[in-house]
Amino acid sequence: MLTNYIKVALKVLARRKFFTFISLFGISFTLLVLMVATAMLDNVFAPRAPESKFDRVIGVYRIGFHGENFNATGNPGYRFIKEYVLDLPGAEATSVFSNSSTIGMYHDDRKIETHLRRTDGAYWRILDFDFLEGGPFSEDDNANASFVAVITDDMRTKLYGGGSKALGKTFEADGQRFRVVGVVRAVPITREVGFSEIWVPIRTMKTREYERQWMGGFGGIVLARNRSDFEALRREFTQRTSRFVFEDKTFNRLAAGLDTRLEFAGRAVLGSQFKGNRALVFRGILAGLALLFMLLPTMNLVSINLSRIMERASEIGVRKAFGASSRTLIGQFVVENVVLTVIGGLIGFVLSVAVLAALSRMELIPYAIFDVNLRIFFYGLLLAIFFGLISGVYPAWRMSRIQAVNALRGGAL
């Protein structure tokens, strides 16, 4: 039965080329936009190198101090991460790192704009960079304030020219001279924790003032052995922070949490006061926006489908006269619409691959490589089927209500 429906659907779509073209254009364009947006979100939130382990990582990226009259929010300071995040019991590894900052540096009388991040040694155990030369610096290098650095292959080209080796060479950045101990493949700027172009030990900072700051310029991450350990780690973190003593009596409440990257985005959107599942609600918001975006083309497709039914009134009347049930007619029309939307989805998939490849080549987002993986294709296919069902059910029901006599006379629905 289904095979016959599909064969009939293909013949009907080929016969009504204008309606088919208009429908396919609307479907493919809608799905193109949604799949490109999904690919970008996937590039930001999904675990991928060098954050491949981030399905097991939670972190503190932002904290807030609140009082009766004043509030202060921002990145946590080194002191906060050291006292409340590092060495959480049950964690496989914990790390503290600075934000990636933009700096200007001179090399061979050339000014180079670049990004620099300062990390501890554990950072390299949690993130899995692709080393092309050498390796990471160690915690001993950090403790001893060794002036060593890891750079990207793109930075290697900027400093020493294409095809050159960088291991053991030196350069000056932020008024300090570093020796290259490792070269990694460039990291997309969408990788919030992994992105930089130069990484150096934290303790090479020019002053120790950062060690006394509760807020400012740092982040901390915790690698759990399993996702099931998140709850215990968060419970320990909450117990630790519940004992926080405010040095500035303007504030009396601390807002901080160990979040996944998606939960952190939800915290930014929903606020720290929200106590529900931020990741789930944030996904719901994104899904709601996608559905709203799909609403207009869905309504247009419903209108087109109703017009197609009017053209086929005599065909429907004949089929009803020969005993075709309403259920059969509804099934046929819904299948026709799903086939149409799946074809439109495949066209949208091909177009999205081309658009994402073009975006990657244009380098609008530094080092970002946008692709459509199987997960995104699966989402797109589900959207296409959902699109087809929603836009086909009502017209199919209207078609099933046509009286055979009226349909044969060309009557209205």
Sequence and secondary structure as in RCSB ss.txt:
>XXXX:A:sequence
MLTNYIKVALKVLARRKFFTFISLFGISFTLLVLMVATAMLDNVFAPRAPESKFDRVIGVYRIGFHGENFNATGN
PGYRFIKEYVLDLPGAEATSVFSNSSTIGMYHDDRKIETHLRRTDGAYWRILDFDFLEGGPFSEDDNANASFVAV
ITDDMRTKLYGGGSKALGKTFEADGQRFRVVGVVRAVPITREVGFSEIWVPIRTMKTREYERQWMGGFGGIVLAR
NRSDFEALRREFTQRTSRFVFEDKTFNRLAAGLDTRLEFAGRAVLGSQFKGNRALVFRGILAGLALLFMLLPTMN
LVSINLSRIMERASEIGVRKAFGASSRTLIGQFVVENVVLTVIGGLIGFVLSVAVLAALSRMELIPYAIFDVNLR
IFFYGLLLAIFFGLISGVYPAWRMSRIQAVNALRGGAL
>XXXX:A:secstr
 HHHHHHHHHHHHHH HHHHHHHHHHHHHHHHHHHHHHHHHHHHHS  TTSTTGGGEEEE  EEEE SS EEEE 
B HHHHHHHTTT TTEEEEEEEE  EEEEEEETTEEEEEEEEEE STHHHHS   EEEE    HHHHHTT  EEE
EEHHHHHHHH TT   TT EEEETTEEEEEEEEE    TT TTT  SEEEEGGGSS SGGGG SBSSEEEEEEES
SGGGHHHHHHHHHHHHTT   SSTT  EEE   B HHHHHHHHHH TT  S HHHHHHHHHHHHHHHHHHHHHHH
HHHHHHHHHHHTHHHHHHHHHTT  HHHHHHHHHHHHHHHHHHHHHHHHHHHHHHHHHHHHHTSSTT      HH
HHHHHHHHHHHHHHHHHHHHHHHHHT  HHHHHTT   
